[in-house]
Amino acid sequence: MAAIGTMLTMVFPATATASEGAHLVGSQLSLVWGLPFAGTLLSIALFPLVAPHFWEHHFGKITAFWAATLLLACATSFGLWVTATEVLHAAALEYFPFIILLFSLFVVAGGIRLVGNLIGNPATNTTLLGVGTVAASLVGTTGAAMLLIRPLIRANEDRPHNQHVFIFFIFLVANIGGSLTPLGDPPLFLGFLKGVDFLWTVTAMFPPMVVASTMLLALFYCIDRHYWRKAEAKWPTSHVPRQLRIEGLHNIAYLAGIMGAVLLSGVWKSNVEVPLGLGVALPLEGLVRDLVLLALGYLSWHTTSRSIRVENAFAWTPIQEVAFLFAGIFITIIPVLAILRAGKDGPLAPLLTLVTTTDGRPNEAAYFWLVGALSSFLDNAPTYLVFFNLAGGDAPQLMGPLFNTLLAISSGSVFMGANTYIGNAPNFMIKSICEERGIRMPSFFGYMRWSGGILLPLFVVITLVFFR
């Protein structure tokens, strides 16, 4: 074991000590510490492509390998105290609140069923995407995605060309649609906690959100109309729409409860913390929120007819896969976030200097693209927070004289989460649910070909219109 520790210390050079604090010091870390995180991302990207059956049965072990590599290196270099503190902090304050929210939305939305036989024609599909885009700002991207993905699958499962429907669903419902309120996407909620007015988000984000969603919906309609006409002769004649109705309607009340619990945790400042040990404490409002979310998920599971979930083809596989993969991501991302928090004092300082012009003014276009690029592969919530603080961290100042800077940070973190499957948690859940239902989704890089070809030109337009 000593030999292994020595080897890992050589591979992951120690540049800080436990005596410097209970947390990693990002300014004293090298970029080599990002290798386990890079390995996790590459595993998610490549294994389903080159060894799909192996990945299907062993993705948890592969993810655990990269997490264990990071933890062993960290324990060897900085000691068990720092390592345990970082893991407990990430688990209690970041991972578990994240996965509990996803779990509750997954269970509650899975208990709502739109009964009827929708035909996935261009008009119906565009309408569903439009409704989901608006709903995402009200019930969150995860809530809207889980609510509408199953009706959309049923409406389109008989079509020979249907992959594009769910790709655009990720673009719009799982990402860009969550732009208008702090409830829509985690980065905006963090801004709300830091003092950004609820209505600022609504009014400021409305113009870029409308431009982006309108262009995407118009493009989707054209693409869907092309595939519809191409396969029209093969459409089953028995596929006739029936009158629509909603089953499990009481779960709407649970969705409202989830929204209320999340919002309350942002506005309620109890100033009470529950100590967890190792210097980590959980705010009382966060603990109450998580307990309420678990209770609502429990109530939904036990008060919803089993037949609704059976007809919805409800399965635990998607949330299990997300839980395993994001556990690995949240662990291996620890040193990467420490480096980002170091700002201009860390090894990523050359990138961060790009957001400032030669005369010291913020470069809004650079903020938009740099925040967006990092949000495509990292957790967009802490990325937002890093650049929020880099821009001064003063909410009144950012909502006033630095209006466009905050707009660029907000837009980049929310919009560009659609660039990859891991840019936002609902992306991967949608992929998993689709594949569980027999929909052939593109690989990691296959998805990026779609996002690169469609979203990057769109983001250029957004830059020219709002951030020149």
Secondary structure by P-SEA (a helix, b strand, c coil): caaaaaaaaaaccccccccccccccccccccccaaaaaaaaaaacccccccaaaaaacaaaaaaaaaaaaaaaaaaaccaaaaaaaaaaaaaccaaaaaaaaaaaaaaaaaccccccccccaaaaaaaaaaaaaacccccaaaaaaacaaaaaaacccccccaaaaaaaaaccccccccccccccaaaaaaaaacccaaaaaaaaaaaaaaaaaaaaaaaaaaaaaaaaaccccccccccccbbbbccccaaaaaaaaaaaaaaaaaccccbbbbccccbbbbaaaaaaaaaaaaaaaaaaaaccaaaaaaacccaaaaaaaaaaaaaaaaaaaaaaaaaaacccccccccccccccccccccaaaaaaaaaaaaacccaaaaaaaaaaaacccaaaaaccaaaaaaaaaaaacccccccccccaaaaaaaaaaaaaccccccaaaaaaaaaaccaaaaaaaaacccc
